[in-house]
Amino acid sequence: MSGTERPEPVYCSEGIQILRALEAADEGWERRTVTDPARIAELVDLYSSLGFETMVTGLDPSSFGEACTSCAVTACSEYVALFTRKREAG
C-alpha cells in the first residue's frame, strides 16, 4: 500500500459495512484481522517474527457501520483487532 492509499472498510456477506477504515493508516498501520483474544498472542508472535510491529486494540461501536448496532456491541466485548506495520530499520 502506498502512502496515499487508505485501507478499505470491511463488509459482511450481505454487503453491509461493518468496520470502518482505520485512521491510524496515516501512520502506516494496516488492519490484519479481528479475532478472539485467546488467539491474539499467537498472531502477534507470528507477525513479529516476520518483521512487523504489532498493535492490538479493542473494538468500539463507533468503528462499525450504521447498520451494525447490536452486533457491534457484542463484537466489541468479544473480539480484538490486530494491526501491523513494517518495522523501521535501525
Sequence and secondary structure as in RCSB ss.txt:
>XXXX:A:sequence
MSGTERPEPVYCSEGIQILRALEAADEGWERRTVTDPARIAELVDLYSSLGFETMVTGLDPSSFGEACTSCAVTA
CSEYVALFTRKREAG
>XXXX:A:secstr
  TT     EE TTS EEE   GGGGGT EEEEEE HHHHHHHHHHHHHTTEEEEEEE  GGGS TT SHHHHHH
HHH EEEEEEE    
